[in-house]
Amino acid sequence: MDSYDNPMQKIRNIFDESLLAVDPYKAVSRHTDYVLSLYDKERLHKLYVISFGKAASLMARALADGVGKVLTNGIVITKYDHRGQQYFSDTIAIYESGHPIPDENGVRATGEVLKLLKQADKDTFVVFLISGGGSALLCCPYEGTLLAEKQAVTGLLLKAGANIQELNTVRKHISAVKGGRLAEIAYPAKMISFILSDVIGDQLDVIASGPTSPDTSTYDDAMKVIQKYGLAARMPGNVINILANGAQGHIPETPKKGAPIFRGMNNIIIGNNAIAMEAAKKAAERSGYKTAIISTELSGEASQVAKDLAKAALDRKKTLRRGEKACLIAGGETTVTVKGDGKGGRNTELALAFGIVIQGESGITFLSAGTDGTDGPTDAAGAIVTSPMFSDALKYGLDPQDYLRRNDSYIFFKTINGLVITGPTGTNVMDIQLILLEN
């Protein structure tokens, strides 16, 4: 594998540069003076921080460092093994819980959030720090539903290939805290949310299921998602009953634009996929690559997206003069409809399908990885692939098509040493795809 180390290291370095640009500590630190100025201007008496998501620990650390003793109390909820080296005083409690499937620890931690927010009044300033993963981590099933039922709903939608917008449309309407309901609980406190976006288009009501923003979806929309994937018969009865009753107007809708609770609410995007891609572009250009961002909204079935990216790579490579180098960059979040019994995530599956298309082509190096460092239910962020790696795989007796059919991309890349392992990165702004082309 030594002959591929150079391009593989180059592409990994570019990916690492993209992560640095969306460092959550720095992103929040840039806004702490603003928080203090608002606190003083409004003559508020208490400052709470509620931080949840995969980047919650670093975001909370930044706020605590920036506001100092003004901070009254706070709670952090993050994914298991994502607290990093962050330790807080008694002022901030930190909890770890399940993602992407919520668990009892998440429910208990969210219960503590609700207790704290119920102490908030008009003289309280609540700072919400929100990052991707918050939908699962901030978990409080709507009255009449159980955690096990919510887990079943999440699992069914994920395996069916539902995208994040569809998944969160359903989750918002079976939750007591999503779709603006968290802000509803904190009202009449002064509120602000600093948000790391893991959603295409930075849709506020989709990121972490929009707990502090007006909801643009309805119960009827949630029912349509379930019908689209033919899941009505497999959904828990309590869930279907709540959604049906909501669609008929028997249950109050999630808070919408214009609701009084949002008059004192400010939602601010402080980091997103576009920032990460721009950093990758600059890093590639410093290394001598003619660079282009070819998509900022990559979505759809991972294996099909891979074919489109491979075609773009092959077409661009044909235009290169001898000795010329190019880099193509994309960002977004694909989905996988699970049909096999293998192990993998959307990024390793995308890389596997890409590699199948470029077999036999030299001078192409591809990386697809999640900026959070976790690809599906694995410890990898994604994978790197080159054409020679696939040639070797065939020599080892590995059939890439078979691994793709079985959704076993993680094992394929583990076998040929193509996995990208970062560990939890502390941030989360969807996925990055990089293509290096050399002639």
TORROLO-608712 format. One line per field, with one value per residue (C-alpha): residue number from 1; residue in three letters; x, y, z. Coordinates in steps of 0.5 Angstrom, whole numbers, plus 500, padded with zeros to 3 digits. Layout:
<kolpas>
num	[NUM	...] .
residu	[Ala	...] .
xx	[X	...] .
yy	[Y	...] .
zz	[Z	...] .
</kolpas>
This chain:
<kolpas>
num	[1	2	3	4	5	6	7	8	9	10	11	12	13	14	15	16	17	18	19	20	21	22	23	24	25	26	27	28	29	30	31	32	33	34	35	36	37	38	39	40	41	42	43	44	45	46	47	48	49	50	51	52	53	54	55	56	57	58	59	60	61	62	63	64	65	66	67	68	69	70	71	72	73	74	75	76	77	78	79	80	81	82	83	84	85	86	87	88	89	90	91	92	93	94	95	96	97	98	99	100	101	102	103	104	105	106	107	108	109	110	111	112	113	114	115	116	117	118	119	120	121	122	123	124	125	126	127	128	129	130	131	132	133	134	135	136	137	138	139	140	141	142	143	144	145	146	147	148	149	150	151	152	153	154	155	156	157	158	159	160	161	162	163	164	165	166	167	168	169	170	171	172	173	174	175	176	177	178	179	180	181	182	183	184	185	186	187	188	189	190	191	192	193	194	195	196	197	198	199	200	201	202	203	204	205	206	207	208	209	210	211	212	213	214	215	216	217	218	219	220	221	222	223	224	225	226	227	228	229	230	231	232	233	234	235	236	237	238	239	240	241	242	243	244	245	246	247	248	249	250	251	252	253	254	255	256	257	258	259	260	261	262	263	264	265	266	267	268	269	270	271	272	273	274	275	276	277	278	279	280	281	282	283	284	285	286	287	288	289	290	291	292	293	294	295	296	297	298	299	300	301	302	303	304	305	306	307	308	309	310	311	312	313	314	315	316	317	318	319	320	321	322	323	324	325	326	327	328	329	330	331	332	333	334	335	336	337	338	339	340	341	342	343	344	345	346	347	348	349	350	351	352	353	354	355	356	357	358	359	360	361	362	363	364	365	366	367	368	369	370	371	372	373	374	375	376	377	378	379	380	381	382	383	384	385	386	387	388	389	390	391	392	393	394	395	396	397	398	399	400	401	402	403	404	405	406	407	408	409	410	411	412	413	414	415	416	417	418	419	420	421	422	423	424	425	426	427	428	429	430	431	432	433	434	435	436	437	438	439] .
residu	[Met	Asp	Ser	Tyr	Asp	Asn	Pro	Met	Gln	Lys	Ile	Arg	Asn	Ile	Phe	Asp	Glu	Ser	Leu	Leu	Ala	Val	Asp	Pro	Tyr	Lys	Ala	Val	Ser	Arg	His	Thr	Asp	Tyr	Val	Leu	Ser	Leu	Tyr	Asp	Lys	Glu	Arg	Leu	His	Lys	Leu	Tyr	Val	Ile	Ser	Phe	Gly	Lys	Ala	Ala	Ser	Leu	Met	Ala	Arg	Ala	Leu	Ala	Asp	Gly	Val	Gly	Lys	Val	Leu	Thr	Asn	Gly	Ile	Val	Ile	Thr	Lys	Tyr	Asp	His	Arg	Gly	Gln	Gln	Tyr	Phe	Ser	Asp	Thr	Ile	Ala	Ile	Tyr	Glu	Ser	Gly	His	Pro	Ile	Pro	Asp	Glu	Asn	Gly	Val	Arg	Ala	Thr	Gly	Glu	Val	Leu	Lys	Leu	Leu	Lys	Gln	Ala	Asp	Lys	Asp	Thr	Phe	Val	Val	Phe	Leu	Ile	Ser	Gly	Gly	Gly	Ser	Ala	Leu	Leu	Cys	Cys	Pro	Tyr	Glu	Gly	Thr	Leu	Leu	Ala	Glu	Lys	Gln	Ala	Val	Thr	Gly	Leu	Leu	Leu	Lys	Ala	Gly	Ala	Asn	Ile	Gln	Glu	Leu	Asn	Thr	Val	Arg	Lys	His	Ile	Ser	Ala	Val	Lys	Gly	Gly	Arg	Leu	Ala	Glu	Ile	Ala	Tyr	Pro	Ala	Lys	Met	Ile	Ser	Phe	Ile	Leu	Ser	Asp	Val	Ile	Gly	Asp	Gln	Leu	Asp	Val	Ile	Ala	Ser	Gly	Pro	Thr	Ser	Pro	Asp	Thr	Ser	Thr	Tyr	Asp	Asp	Ala	Met	Lys	Val	Ile	Gln	Lys	Tyr	Gly	Leu	Ala	Ala	Arg	Met	Pro	Gly	Asn	Val	Ile	Asn	Ile	Leu	Ala	Asn	Gly	Ala	Gln	Gly	His	Ile	Pro	Glu	Thr	Pro	Lys	Lys	Gly	Ala	Pro	Ile	Phe	Arg	Gly	Met	Asn	Asn	Ile	Ile	Ile	Gly	Asn	Asn	Ala	Ile	Ala	Met	Glu	Ala	Ala	Lys	Lys	Ala	Ala	Glu	Arg	Ser	Gly	Tyr	Lys	Thr	Ala	Ile	Ile	Ser	Thr	Glu	Leu	Ser	Gly	Glu	Ala	Ser	Gln	Val	Ala	Lys	Asp	Leu	Ala	Lys	Ala	Ala	Leu	Asp	Arg	Lys	Lys	Thr	Leu	Arg	Arg	Gly	Glu	Lys	Ala	Cys	Leu	Ile	Ala	Gly	Gly	Glu	Thr	Thr	Val	Thr	Val	Lys	Gly	Asp	Gly	Lys	Gly	Gly	Arg	Asn	Thr	Glu	Leu	Ala	Leu	Ala	Phe	Gly	Ile	Val	Ile	Gln	Gly	Glu	Ser	Gly	Ile	Thr	Phe	Leu	Ser	Ala	Gly	Thr	Asp	Gly	Thr	Asp	Gly	Pro	Thr	Asp	Ala	Ala	Gly	Ala	Ile	Val	Thr	Ser	Pro	Met	Phe	Ser	Asp	Ala	Leu	Lys	Tyr	Gly	Leu	Asp	Pro	Gln	Asp	Tyr	Leu	Arg	Arg	Asn	Asp	Ser	Tyr	Ile	Phe	Phe	Lys	Thr	Ile	Asn	Gly	Leu	Val	Ile	Thr	Gly	Pro	Thr	Gly	Thr	Asn	Val	Met	Asp	Ile	Gln	Leu	Ile	Leu	Leu	Glu	Asn] .
xx	[500	506	505	499	501	503	496	492	496	495	487	487	491	486	480	483	484	476	475	479	475	469	472	466	470	473	466	462	468	467	460	461	462	455	452	455	453	446	446	448	444	437	439	438	440	441	445	443	447	443	448	446	449	455	459	456	462	466	461	459	467	467	461	463	470	468	462	466	462	456	454	449	447	448	447	451	448	452	454	457	465	464	465	473	477	472	471	466	465	459	455	455	452	454	451	452	447	445	445	443	438	435	436	434	440	438	431	433	438	433	428	434	434	426	427	432	428	422	426	427	423	423	430	433	438	438	443	442	448	446	449	448	445	441	435	437	440	435	430	423	417	411	405	402	409	414	422	422	416	421	427	423	420	428	430	425	426	433	433	428	433	429	433	434	428	424	426	426	419	416	421	418	411	412	417	415	422	423	419	420	417	424	423	416	418	423	419	418	426	431	433	439	441	448	448	453	449	449	443	443	441	442	434	433	427	431	437	437	429	429	427	428	425	419	416	415	412	406	403	400	407	409	404	406	413	411	406	412	416	410	411	404	403	410	409	407	400	401	405	400	395	398	400	393	390	395	393	386	387	385	393	396	401	408	409	409	412	409	408	409	415	419	419	425	429	435	437	444	448	456	458	456	458	460	465	469	468	471	477	478	479	484	488	488	490	496	498	498	491	486	480	472	467	462	456	454	448	450	444	440	442	450	451	448	451	458	456	455	461	466	463	465	472	473	470	475	481	480	481	488	494	500	503	496	493	485	481	474	470	463	459	452	449	447	443	443	437	439	438	444	446	453	457	458	455	453	461	464	458	459	467	466	461	466	471	468	467	474	477	483	484	490	491	484	484	477	475	468	468	463	466	463	468	463	460	453	454	462	468	470	469	469	474	479	480	484	484	490	487	481	486	489	482	481	488	486	479	475	469	467	460	458	460	456	450	451	452	458	463	466	469	471	475	478	481	485	486	482	478	479	479	479	475	470	472	468	464	459	457	455	460	465	467	474	477	484	486	493	495] .
yy	[500	505	507	510	514	521	522	519	523	530	528	527	533	537	534	536	543	543	541	546	551	549	548	549	553	558	559	560	564	569	571	571	579	579	575	579	586	583	581	588	592	588	588	581	577	570	566	559	555	549	545	539	535	532	539	541	540	544	549	550	550	556	560	558	561	567	569	567	568	571	564	562	555	550	543	539	533	530	523	518	519	526	530	530	533	538	538	543	546	545	550	546	539	534	528	523	519	515	517	516	512	516	512	513	517	522	522	523	529	532	532	536	541	542	543	548	552	552	556	561	568	575	576	570	570	563	561	555	552	547	542	536	530	534	531	524	527	532	527	528	523	527	525	518	515	511	512	505	507	513	509	504	510	513	506	505	511	511	504	506	511	518	524	529	533	527	524	530	532	526	527	534	531	526	530	535	539	539	544	550	547	548	555	555	552	557	563	569	568	572	567	566	560	559	553	549	547	539	541	542	550	551	550	552	548	542	542	538	538	546	546	554	556	556	550	550	543	540	533	532	533	527	523	524	522	515	514	515	510	505	504	506	498	498	504	504	505	510	514	514	516	522	524	523	526	532	532	533	539	535	536	543	544	546	553	557	563	569	566	571	566	567	575	575	569	570	564	565	560	560	554	550	546	551	554	547	547	553	552	545	549	554	548	544	551	552	545	547	544	548	547	547	546	542	541	545	540	533	529	522	515	514	509	513	520	516	515	522	524	519	521	528	526	522	528	533	529	528	536	536	537	533	535	539	537	539	538	537	539	537	537	535	529	522	517	509	504	498	492	488	485	488	494	501	508	513	515	508	506	512	511	504	505	511	506	501	506	509	502	502	509	512	519	519	519	520	521	522	523	525	532	529	523	518	514	511	505	505	508	511	518	515	512	514	510	510	506	501	500	497	493	490	488	484	480	479	476	481	483	490	489	484	488	494	489	487	494	492	498	498	491	492	498	496	490	494	500	505	507	515	514	521	519	524	531	535	539	536	540	534	531	533	529	531	528	529	529	528	527] .
zz	[500	500	493	495	502	498	495	501	506	502	502	509	510	506	510	517	515	513	520	524	520	524	531	535	541	536	533	540	543	537	540	548	548	545	550	556	552	551	559	561	556	558	566	567	573	571	565	563	558	555	550	546	540	538	539	546	550	547	545	553	555	550	553	560	559	555	560	567	573	570	568	573	571	565	562	557	553	548	545	549	548	546	552	550	556	558	565	568	575	579	575	569	569	563	561	555	552	545	538	533	537	543	550	557	559	554	557	564	562	558	564	568	562	563	571	570	564	568	573	568	568	564	568	566	559	556	551	547	544	538	534	530	533	538	535	539	545	547	548	551	548	547	552	551	547	550	549	546	541	539	538	533	529	529	527	521	518	518	515	510	507	510	509	515	514	513	519	524	521	524	531	532	532	537	542	548	546	539	533	538	544	548	547	549	555	557	555	558	558	554	549	544	540	537	532	528	522	520	515	507	507	514	515	523	524	521	525	531	530	531	538	539	532	529	526	518	518	521	523	516	513	518	516	509	511	514	508	503	506	507	514	517	519	522	526	534	535	540	535	529	534	536	529	526	532	531	523	525	530	536	539	538	533	534	535	528	526	529	536	542	545	539	540	544	541	536	532	529	525	527	523	517	511	507	511	512	504	503	508	504	498	500	503	496	493	497	495	488	486	481	486	485	489	485	490	496	497	496	498	495	495	497	492	486	488	488	481	479	483	479	473	474	476	470	466	469	469	461	461	465	461	463	470	472	478	480	486	486	493	495	501	504	507	503	505	505	504	508	505	507	514	513	517	514	514	508	507	507	502	498	497	496	490	487	487	483	478	477	477	472	472	475	478	482	490	493	501	503	511	516	520	526	526	526	520	521	527	526	529	522	519	512	507	502	496	490	484	485	492	489	484	490	493	487	488	495	493	495	491	492	488	493	499	496	496	503	505	508	506	513	513	506	507	514	510	505	510	507	513	515	523	527	533	535	532	537	531	526	520	515	510	506	499	496	489	488	480	477	470] .
</kolpas>
